[in-house]
Amino acid sequence: MTEPIDLEPIDEAGTHDRPWEELSRLAEQGDAGHLEEFLSDLSTGDQALALSRLDESHRVQVLERLDA
């Protein structure tokens, strides 16, 4: 018998393993709507991870866009 293949869920955003890269890109674009949508698709843990991986300037950009 063959063993079942363990597949990871498909990430619709395409940033499953590095959400901070997409977060950084969206912050630079300045589109608060897309930024909020992307973050809402992430789990709370992935949101925290993504924000923690950003440098300070990108983190500030994200927070400013969300505050607008």
Backbone as JSON, one array per atom type, in Angstrom:
{
  "sequence": "MTEPIDLEPIDEAGTHDRPWEELSRLAEQGDAGHLEEFLSDLSTGDQALALSRLDESHRVQVLERLDA",
  "N": [[0.82, -1.19, 0.0], [0.39, 2.23, -0.67], [1.47, 5.18, 1.0], [-0.55, 7.86, 2.26], [-0.47, 11.08, 0.71], [0.67, 14.0, 2.15], [-0.71, 16.92, 1.76], [-0.35, 20.44, 1.65], [-2.69, 23.01, 2.45], [-4.12, 24.95, -0.2], [-3.07, 28.17, -0.81], [-4.89, 30.94, -1.33], [-4.06, 33.56, -1.69], [-1.51, 33.24, -2.54], [0.72, 33.6, -1.01], [1.46, 31.96, 1.01], [3.7, 30.93, 2.52], [5.22, 33.18, 3.09], [3.85, 35.65, 4.16], [4.51, 38.22, 4.91], [5.92, 39.37, 2.84], [4.02, 39.96, 0.87], [2.46, 41.67, 2.38], [4.23, 43.78, 2.79], [4.54, 44.65, 0.13], [1.91, 45.48, -0.47], [1.65, 47.55, 1.39], [3.49, 49.39, 0.41], [2.25, 50.03, -1.99], [0.08, 51.4, -1.08], [-2.65, 50.92, -0.96], [-5.25, 50.79, 0.96], [-7.61, 49.28, 1.07], [-7.03, 46.8, -0.24], [-4.99, 45.99, 1.42], [-6.3, 45.66, 3.9], [-8.07, 43.63, 3.17], [-6.28, 41.54, 2.54], [-5.05, 41.11, 5.04], [-7.29, 40.3, 6.52], [-7.73, 37.82, 5.49], [-5.78, 36.31, 6.6], [-4.81, 34.23, 9.36], [-4.95, 35.12, 12.86], [-2.51, 34.58, 14.07], [-0.81, 34.44, 11.82], [-1.05, 37.05, 10.94], [0.23, 38.43, 13.01], [2.8, 37.3, 12.78], [3.52, 38.14, 10.18], [3.54, 40.97, 10.48], [5.56, 41.18, 12.39], [7.78, 40.45, 10.96], [8.28, 42.51, 9.22], [10.28, 45.39, 8.38], [10.83, 48.37, 10.32], [9.93, 50.7, 8.93], [8.17, 49.69, 6.97], [6.31, 48.47, 8.63], [5.23, 50.69, 9.91], [4.09, 51.93, 7.68], [2.06, 50.05, 7.06], [0.45, 50.18, 9.38], [-0.3, 52.89, 9.32], [-1.78, 52.95, 6.94], [-3.91, 51.29, 7.62], [-5.06, 52.74, 9.6], [-6.16, 54.85, 8.33]],
  "CA": [[0.0, 0.0, 0.0], [1.11, 3.5, -0.66], [1.08, 6.05, 2.1], [-1.23, 9.06, 1.76], [0.36, 12.25, 0.53], [0.27, 15.1, 3.01], [-0.71, 18.15, 0.98], [-0.68, 21.66, 2.38], [-3.82, 23.7, 1.83], [-3.77, 25.93, -1.21], [-3.2, 29.54, -0.34], [-5.48, 31.72, -2.41], [-3.29, 34.78, -1.91], [-0.23, 32.9, -3.13], [1.81, 34.02, -0.13], [1.3, 31.04, 2.14], [4.86, 30.77, 3.38], [5.85, 34.48, 3.38], [2.82, 36.69, 4.05], [5.09, 39.54, 5.14], [6.35, 39.94, 1.56], [2.82, 40.55, 0.27], [2.08, 42.78, 3.24], [5.15, 44.86, 2.47], [4.2, 45.13, -1.21], [0.65, 46.2, -0.38], [1.89, 48.79, 2.13], [4.16, 50.31, -0.51], [1.27, 50.47, -2.97], [-0.78, 52.36, -0.4], [-4.06, 50.59, -1.14], [-5.75, 50.33, 2.25], [-8.62, 48.25, 0.86], [-6.38, 45.52, -0.5], [-4.24, 45.65, 2.62], [-7.27, 45.14, 4.88], [-8.57, 42.35, 2.66], [-5.23, 40.55, 2.7], [-4.91, 40.8, 6.46], [-8.47, 39.58, 7.01], [-7.63, 36.44, 5.02], [-4.77, 35.62, 7.39], [-5.15, 33.94, 10.75], [-4.38, 36.09, 13.79], [-1.09, 34.24, 14.23], [-0.09, 34.83, 10.6], [-1.0, 38.51, 10.94], [1.29, 38.82, 13.94], [4.07, 36.89, 12.19], [3.81, 39.01, 9.05], [3.92, 42.29, 10.99], [6.83, 41.1, 13.1], [8.87, 40.27, 9.99], [8.5, 43.74, 8.47], [11.15, 46.37, 9.01], [10.03, 49.4, 10.99], [9.27, 51.61, 7.99], [7.02, 49.01, 6.37], [5.32, 48.27, 9.68], [4.57, 51.99, 10.07], [3.23, 52.1, 6.5], [0.87, 49.2, 7.22], [-0.41, 50.71, 10.44], [-0.87, 54.15, 8.85], [-2.81, 52.65, 5.93], [-5.07, 50.71, 8.3], [-5.64, 53.78, 10.45], [-6.78, 55.88, 7.46]],
  "C": [[0.87, 1.25, 0.0], [0.6, 4.35, 0.48], [0.41, 7.29, 1.53], [-0.24, 10.23, 1.68], [-0.2, 13.36, 1.39], [0.41, 16.4, 2.23], [-1.06, 19.33, 1.87], [-1.87, 22.32, 1.7], [-3.33, 24.74, 0.82], [-4.03, 27.32, -0.65], [-3.68, 30.4, -1.48], [-4.69, 32.98, -2.7], [-1.95, 34.5, -2.54], [0.96, 33.27, -2.27], [1.82, 33.19, 1.14], [2.51, 31.01, 3.06], [5.55, 32.08, 3.75], [4.83, 35.62, 3.27], [3.38, 38.1, 4.24], [5.56, 40.18, 3.83], [5.17, 40.61, 0.85], [2.37, 41.75, 1.08], [2.95, 44.0, 2.96], [4.82, 45.48, 1.11], [2.92, 45.96, -1.17], [0.81, 47.53, 0.36], [2.55, 49.83, 1.23], [3.2, 50.85, -1.56], [0.3, 51.49, -2.37], [-2.27, 52.1, -0.54], [-4.61, 49.97, 0.14], [-6.78, 49.22, 2.1], [-8.02, 46.88, 0.63], [-5.59, 45.05, 0.72], [-5.16, 45.04, 3.68], [-7.8, 43.78, 4.45], [-7.54, 41.24, 2.84], [-5.09, 40.13, 4.16], [-6.09, 40.01, 7.0], [-8.47, 38.13, 6.57], [-6.62, 35.62, 5.82], [-5.32, 35.29, 8.78], [-4.49, 35.01, 11.63], [-2.89, 35.84, 13.98], [-0.26, 34.66, 13.03], [-0.02, 36.35, 10.47], [0.14, 39.0, 11.81], [2.67, 38.48, 13.37], [4.46, 37.84, 11.07], [4.25, 40.39, 9.52], [5.27, 42.26, 11.68], [8.02, 40.96, 12.16], [9.17, 41.52, 9.16], [9.53, 44.61, 9.17], [10.26, 47.51, 9.53], [9.29, 50.3, 10.01], [8.06, 50.97, 7.32], [5.92, 48.76, 7.4], [4.53, 49.57, 9.91], [3.64, 52.25, 8.9], [1.94, 51.3, 6.64], [-0.08, 49.81, 8.23], [-1.03, 52.04, 10.04], [-1.99, 53.91, 7.84], [-4.09, 52.12, 6.6], [-5.79, 51.74, 9.15], [-6.41, 54.82, 9.63], [-8.26, 55.67, 7.28]]
}
